[in-house]
């Protein structure tokens, strides 16, 4: 399999329209991919969120693509509000602090799913990624320090897979993390610099979803609210 890294384009915090281009004017509805090959090029990857699970794991019983209607025998929004307590009054803004972890089946590696919007009438929740029927979800929560530590851990993961310091590191961080971290957002970059050192060139962007392999899916997986890093060096 060919590992795939990257992220979904964003438009700041508007969630309305994105444009992408390569050697031409950027337009909507585009996907751009750049391929690398050769016997002397090496890649590493790491993706960490810093969010912790809480509450029981529950099965998704009704959903349509990225819209979640029911978990078990409960309406998704009712269940979510019950766990949020006082933070439920601050929805949808507070949802960035309480994403969901999702596993497509009981043995899958979990990925983070960000809540984009809620529907009070249908008692549903819309996510930045599909939540299939039959998958399993748990609520998540985190704090600023754990999110920053996760960036460091993502960088460490990439170094564990490579025998030398990378020449280039591509950092893709979720726009939701940027909102939650606020004035401390630069710290998630500083801790990555500390791991790689001054000889590694860092570049990247804030995304609406991060694309990176996992240990159980070598090709790629869609992540939300993570710091995802791909590293490259050529012998």
C-alpha positions, 0 to 999 in steps of 0.5 A: 500500500502507498501511505497518504498524508495531508489534510482537507482545505479550510476557510478559516472558521467559516465552514462554507467554501474551500478552494484548491489548485496546483499550477493553476487558479484555485477552485472548489471541488478539487483534490490535489495530490503530489507523489514521491518515489525513489529508493533513497527517500524515507517517510515517517508519520505520526498523529495525536490528538491529546483527547481522553475518552470518558463514558461508556462505548456505545453503538451507532444505530442510525446515521447517514454519512456524517450525520449522527441521529441515534446512539443505542436507543437514544437521540444523539443530541440528547445523549450528548447534552446529558454528558456535557451538563452545564456546557450544553448551554454553550452549544455548538461552540462548546462542542470543540472541547468535546469531540467523539472518538469513533471505531468502525468496528469493535477491533478498529483503531479509534479516530477523532470526529469533530462536531460541526453543527447540531440540529435541535429539531431532528436531535442530530449532530453533523461531524467532519467525517463519516460516522457509519451505522454499526460503528462505536463512539465515546465522548472525549474531552481534553485540556490545553496542556494535553493538546500541546503534549500530543503535538510533541508525541506526534513528532516523537512517533515520526522519529521512531520510524526513521534512522536520522533527523528528517529534512522536511516535516509537514505539519497539519493541525486541525482548525478546531485545535487552533480555536481551543488553544487560543493564544497558546496555539504557537506552543504546539509548534514550539514543542515540535521544533524541540523534537526535530531541532533546527535542521528540519524545515517545518511547513504546514497548514490548519485543516478541516480534517487530517489525513495520515496512516495509522498502525492498522491502516497503512494507506490512510485514515481521516482524523479530526482535531489532531496534530498530524505530521509527515517527515521526509529525508533522502539518503 
